[in-house]
Amino acid sequence: MAFVSKDLSVLSYANGFTLWHYTTTDAAAVVDSVGYFNDASHMLRTGDILVANVDTDGTPGAGLFLVSANAGGAVDVDDLTAIGGTDTD
């Protein structure tokens, strides 16, 4: 799939930093590809963090993406830092 702007929302903003939420049916490996967020380059800044729910129609995951670069309209985020762990019960 591709980036869907309606699924990106601001959670908090302060001192030039924005905390975002993004939800998608895409896997984390797709979302962290260079260019996935290019359509939001006018909003995302290097250092912003996205709280994300990924692969929501498969094996859901959650975590954080750091916006590591945004230059000339090309956005890159670091790999997902997962939230949660293994549920052994």
C-alpha positions as CSV (number, residue, x, y, z in Angstrom):
1,M,0.0,0.0,0.0
2,A,1.1,3.6,0.4
3,F,1.1,6.5,2.8
4,V,-2.5,7.6,3.7
5,S,-2.5,11.2,5.0
6,K,-5.8,10.8,6.9
7,D,-4.1,8.2,9.1
8,L,-1.4,10.6,10.3
9,S,-2.4,12.8,13.2
10,V,-0.7,15.1,15.7
11,L,-0.6,13.9,19.3
12,S,1.5,16.8,20.8
13,Y,3.6,19.8,19.7
14,A,6.1,21.8,21.6
15,N,9.3,23.6,21.0
16,G,9.6,22.7,17.4
17,F,9.0,19.0,18.0
18,T,5.9,17.1,17.0
19,L,4.7,13.7,18.3
20,W,2.6,12.0,15.7
21,H,0.4,8.9,15.5
22,Y,0.2,6.8,12.3
23,T,-1.8,3.7,11.7
24,T,-1.5,1.5,8.6
25,T,-2.1,-2.0,7.2
26,D,1.5,-1.8,5.8
27,A,4.3,-3.7,7.5
28,A,6.9,-1.8,9.4
29,A,9.6,-2.6,6.8
30,V,7.4,-0.9,4.1
31,V,6.8,2.2,6.3
32,D,10.5,2.7,7.1
33,S,11.4,2.8,3.4
34,V,12.9,6.0,2.2
35,G,10.1,8.1,0.6
36,Y,7.1,6.5,2.3
37,F,6.3,9.8,4.0
38,N,7.2,12.1,1.1
39,D,3.7,13.4,0.8
40,A,3.9,14.6,4.4
41,S,7.3,16.2,4.0
42,H,5.9,19.7,4.5
43,M,4.8,18.7,8.0
44,L,7.4,16.2,9.3
45,R,10.7,17.5,10.7
46,T,13.9,15.7,11.4
47,G,13.7,14.6,15.1
48,D,9.9,14.2,15.1
49,I,8.6,10.9,16.4
50,L,5.8,8.8,15.1
51,V,3.9,6.4,17.4
52,A,2.8,3.8,14.9
53,N,0.4,0.8,14.7
54,V,1.5,-1.3,11.7
55,D,0.2,-4.3,9.8
56,T,-3.2,-3.7,11.4
57,D,-4.9,-6.3,9.1
58,G,-2.3,-9.0,9.6
59,T,0.0,-9.5,12.6
60,P,-0.3,-6.1,14.3
61,G,2.7,-4.4,15.7
62,A,3.3,-1.1,17.4
63,G,6.4,1.1,18.0
64,L,8.2,4.3,17.3
65,F,9.6,5.7,14.1
66,L,12.2,8.6,14.3
67,V,12.2,11.0,11.4
68,S,15.9,10.8,10.6
69,A,16.0,12.9,7.5
70,N,13.8,15.3,5.5
71,A,15.5,17.2,2.7
72,G,14.2,18.3,-0.6
73,G,10.9,16.6,0.0
74,A,12.5,13.2,0.7
75,V,11.6,11.8,4.1
76,D,13.3,8.9,5.8
77,V,12.5,7.3,9.2
78,D,14.6,4.9,11.2
79,D,13.5,1.3,11.6
80,L,10.6,0.7,14.0
81,T,11.6,0.5,17.7
82,A,9.0,-2.0,18.9
83,I,6.8,-1.4,21.9
84,G,5.7,-4.5,23.8
85,G,7.2,-8.0,23.9
86,T,6.3,-11.6,23.8
87,D,3.2,-12.7,25.6
88,T,4.0,-16.2,26.9
89,D,0.6,-16.7,28.6
